[in-house]
Amino acid sequence: MVGVHVCSVPKSPEETKRCLLEYFRNSSIGLILITESLAKQVESTIIELSEAPVPVILLIPDRNGSTGTYEVVLKELIRRAVGIEINI
């Protein structure tokens, strides 16, 4: 990917959370890509951090395919934004 200058491969949920918080403090980062399998381990942290407009957190499938975690996170963000649960 062009422009990527920071990359991490966390080994635990705690390390994943630490990396996410570190990236959110870095004003030069505008996009965070995280696999769904890693995101599932720190789902509540991602939902909390996603309230900020930047950086954007984008969940992507890993080589094993989609786990559906993206839908869970997206539904929670929509519920928070509009105040009701919407099926997607």
C-alpha positions in Angstrom: 0.0 0.0 0.0 1.3 3.4 -1.0 1.9 5.7 1.9 1.9 3.2 4.7 4.6 4.1 7.1 3.6 2.3 10.3 2.8 -1.4 10.6 2.2 -3.7 13.6 1.5 -7.3 14.2 0.2 -7.5 17.7 0.4 -10.8 19.6 -2.3 -10.2 22.2 -5.5 -8.2 22.7 -3.7 -6.0 25.1 -1.0 -5.2 22.5 -3.7 -4.6 19.9 -5.4 -2.1 22.2 -2.1 -0.4 23.0 -1.3 -0.1 19.3 -4.7 1.4 18.5 -4.4 4.0 21.3 -0.8 4.8 20.1 -2.1 5.3 16.5 -4.9 7.6 17.7 -2.4 9.8 19.4 -0.4 10.2 16.2 -1.8 13.1 14.2 -0.1 12.0 11.0 -2.2 8.8 10.9 -5.5 9.2 9.0 -6.5 5.5 8.4 -6.1 2.4 10.5 -6.5 -0.9 8.8 -7.2 -3.9 11.1 -8.2 -7.4 10.4 -11.6 -8.5 11.6 -10.1 -11.2 13.7 -7.9 -8.7 15.6 -10.8 -6.2 15.8 -13.1 -8.9 17.4 -10.6 -9.1 20.3 -10.9 -5.4 21.1 -14.3 -4.6 19.8 -15.3 -2.2 22.6 -12.1 -0.2 22.1 -12.7 0.1 18.4 -16.3 1.3 19.0 -15.1 3.8 21.5 -12.3 5.2 19.3 -14.6 5.2 16.2 -16.5 8.2 17.8 -13.6 10.4 16.7 -13.7 11.5 13.0 -10.0 10.8 12.4 -8.3 8.4 12.1 -10.8 6.2 10.4 -10.7 2.5 11.4 -11.4 0.2 8.6 -11.9 -3.5 9.3 -10.8 -5.9 6.6 -11.0 -9.6 6.3 -7.8 -11.7 6.7 -6.7 -14.5 4.5 -9.4 -16.8 6.0 -12.2 -14.5 4.9 -14.8 -12.3 6.6 -15.9 -13.1 10.2 -18.8 -10.7 10.3 -17.2 -8.5 13.0 -17.4 -5.5 10.7 -21.2 -5.8 10.8 -21.3 -5.9 14.6 -19.1 -2.8 14.9 -21.0 -0.9 12.2 -24.4 -1.8 13.8 -23.2 -0.5 17.2 -21.9 2.8 15.6 -25.2 3.3 13.8 -27.1 2.6 17.0 -25.1 5.2 18.8 -25.5 7.8 16.0 -29.2 7.5 15.5 -30.3 6.2 18.9 -32.0 3.0 17.6 -30.8 -0.4 16.3 -31.0 -0.8 12.5 -30.6 -4.1 10.8 -28.0 -4.0 8.0 
